[in-house]
Amino acid sequence: MTEVGYEVIESEDGMDAWNKLEENIDVISMLVTDIEMPNMNGFELTQRIRSDGRFDKLPIIALTTLASAEDVAKGKSVGVDEYHIKLDKERLMVSVHDYMKKLY
């Protein structure tokens, strides 16, 4: 996403993402997470974020190859704002732009 002007902080897994989120709380405006990750999957990461009041307004977009209605429902139930299939980069970028416009 750096090619469209957004600074990206990457993480190796869900636990690393949580730690980086806490370390960069003042600069992170949105979280895009994979669902299938080691150490803490995207559902667990989202649930942890949503249980922490500091991140009430943080938009969360999940990327995955798991696209069943059950997977989408689980994502929504833990607090995912949008659920995208990994291969649809154009749709992802539209969502990112929309959320960033609302924030600034």
C-alpha positions in Angstrom: 0.0 0.0 0.0 3.0 2.3 0.1 2.6 2.7 -3.6 -0.6 4.7 -3.0 0.8 6.8 -0.2 0.0 4.9 3.0 2.8 4.0 5.4 2.5 0.4 6.3 3.7 -1.4 9.5 4.0 -5.1 8.7 3.9 -7.9 11.2 4.9 -11.6 10.9 1.9 -12.9 12.9 -1.0 -11.9 15.1 1.0 -11.5 18.3 3.6 -9.4 16.5 0.7 -7.3 15.1 -0.7 -6.8 18.6 2.7 -5.7 20.0 3.2 -3.3 17.1 -0.3 -1.9 17.5 0.5 -1.1 21.2 3.9 0.4 20.4 2.4 2.6 17.6 -1.0 3.4 19.1 -0.7 7.1 18.1 0.1 6.5 14.5 -2.0 3.5 13.4 -5.2 4.5 11.7 -6.4 1.2 10.4 -5.6 -2.5 10.7 -5.6 -4.9 7.8 -5.2 -8.5 9.0 -4.9 -11.9 7.5 -7.2 -14.5 9.2 -4.8 -17.4 8.9 -1.7 -16.5 10.9 0.5 -18.3 13.5 0.6 -17.5 17.2 -2.6 -15.5 17.1 -5.0 -15.7 14.1 -6.9 -12.8 12.7 -10.1 -13.6 14.6 -8.2 -13.8 17.9 -6.3 -10.5 17.1 -9.5 -8.7 16.3 -11.2 -10.0 19.4 -8.3 -8.8 21.5 -8.3 -5.4 19.8 -12.1 -5.0 20.3 -11.8 -5.9 24.0 -9.4 -3.0 24.5 -11.2 0.4 24.8 -8.2 2.2 23.3 -9.0 0.8 19.9 -12.8 1.2 19.9 -12.8 3.3 16.6 -10.0 1.4 14.8 -11.2 0.1 11.5 -10.3 -3.5 10.9 -10.3 -5.2 7.5 -9.7 -8.9 7.3 -8.1 -10.6 4.3 -8.5 -14.3 3.7 -9.0 -17.1 1.4 -11.7 -18.4 3.8 -14.8 -17.0 2.2 -17.6 -19.2 3.5 -20.7 -17.5 5.1 -19.6 -19.0 8.4 -16.2 -17.5 8.2 -17.6 -14.1 7.3 -20.1 -14.3 10.2 -17.3 -15.3 12.6 -15.3 -12.3 11.5 -18.2 -9.9 12.0 -19.0 -11.4 15.4 -15.5 -10.6 16.7 -15.5 -7.1 15.3 -14.2 -7.1 11.8 -15.5 -4.1 9.9 -15.0 -5.6 6.4 -14.1 -9.0 5.1 -12.2 -9.2 1.8 -10.9 -12.1 -0.4 -7.1 -11.8 -0.7 -7.0 -11.6 -4.5 -9.3 -8.6 -4.8 -6.7 -5.8 -4.3 -8.9 -3.2 -6.0 -11.8 -3.7 -3.6 -9.4 -3.6 -0.7 -7.9 -0.3 -1.8 -11.4 1.3 -2.2 -12.2 0.3 1.4 -8.9 1.6 2.7 -9.4 5.0 0.9 -13.0 5.2 2.2 -11.9 4.6 5.9 -9.0 7.0 5.6 -11.4 9.8 4.2 -13.6 9.3 7.3 -10.6 9.7 9.6 -9.1 12.8 8.1 
